[in-house]
Amino acid sequence: MNNNGFTSFNENTFFQFEKSGDYPVVLVVKNLWGCSDTVIKVVNVIEDQSLFVLNSFTQNGDGINEIFQANRWGQKIYESIEFSGGWDGSFQGKECQQDAYVWKITVAYPQGKVKQYTGHVTLNR
């Protein structure tokens, strides 16, 4: 990978990498008497992680946007650890009313980072 020759003499340097990957970063320091030392560390730049969440779904049997993961008034009405799982608009075997529901999703990324997302979704019937 290439930094296009970027060099800085600033105390607090900033560089934005354009792509994910492993980049060797070199720090060279000199003291007042001209003595120097060098350290090289590899910086692992990971791809931006984002999550798109719908804000409504229609649990009406047409096979489109039928499920969602959500919480209601602080009471957990659906939970899944499977990404492909989803809430079908019911609670304890009964259809939930058409309304806005609050959701919370916790994502554990492969690099070990954990991030929480919250929002709302509207159930339309």
Beta strands, then each sheet from edge to edge (+ up, - down):
strand 1: 21-30
strand 2: 36-45
strand 3: 56-58
strand 4: 71-72
strand 5: 75-76
strand 6: 90-91
strand 7: 94-95
strand 8: 99-108
strand 9: 114-124
sheet 1: 1+ 2-
sheet 2: 3+ 9+ 8-
sheet 3: 4+ 5-
sheet 4: 6+ 7-
end
